Amino acid sequence: MAIIGWIVFGLVVGVIARFLKPGADPMGIIVTALLGIAGSFVGGFLGHVIKGGDIDSAGPAGWLGSIAGAIILLIAYHFFTRPKP
């Protein structure tokens, strides 16, 4: 059940990140979920570096950190997958 929770949490975070970042995002639901899950790890890592301790993922700081991490990964994804001139 924990894995299903991670997937659902990642999907929600990925959708929110895609909504907040302007521009078209031609990716499917699986990539969106993976982006959100990875964004949670990036946000948790950045929160650990900034705060110096663990952040409760269920609290507002955990959600905001996860969304910020997903947006960072979304920008990096577009940087590396954009068409070359």
N, C-alpha and C positions, 0 to 999 in steps of 0.2 A: 504493500500500500504506500510505502514511503516513496517508491520510485514513481508511482502514478502522481503523487503529490508534487514531486519535483517537476514532472512533465507539465502538469497543469499550471503550476506557478511560473515555469519558464514560458509557457504559451501566453499567459496573461501579461507578463513583463515584456515579452517580445512584441506583442500587439500594442501595448502602451508606448513602447519606444518607437515603433514604426509610425504610430499616430503623431507623436511629438516631433519627430524629425521630418522637415519638409522635403518634398520631392517624391518621385515614384520609387517604389520598392518592389520590383518584380521577383518575389520569392514566395515559395509555398509555405504551408502551415508547419511542415517538419523543420524547415530551416528557421522559421520564426521561433519555434519552441526551442531549438538548439541555441539560437542567438540569445534568447531570454535566460536559459540555464547558464550559458557561459557568461552572460552579463551579470548574473547573480554572483558568480565566482569572482569576476573582476571587481564588482562593487564591494563585495565582502573583503577582498584583498586591500582595496584602496581604503576602506573604512578601518581595517586593522592597522594599516600604515599610519593613517592620520590620527586615529583615536588611541592606538596602542593596545587595543583589546578586542574581544569579540563583540560583534553587533548582533542583537536579537533580530533574526530574519523576519519575525512576525510583526515587529514594530515598524513605525513610520520610517525610521532611519534605514532599516533593512530594505524596505520597499524602494525608497528613494535611491539608495545606493545600488540596488539591483537595476533599476531603470536607467540610472546614469551609466552604469557599466555596459548595459545593453546598447545605449545610444553611442557610446565610445566604440563598441564593436561594430555597430551598424555603419558608422562613418569609416572605420578601417576596412570593412567588407566592401563598401562602395569604392574606396580608394584603390583596392587591389583588383577589383573585378570590372572596373570601368573600361570601356573600349579604348583601345590605343588609336591615336590619329594616324 
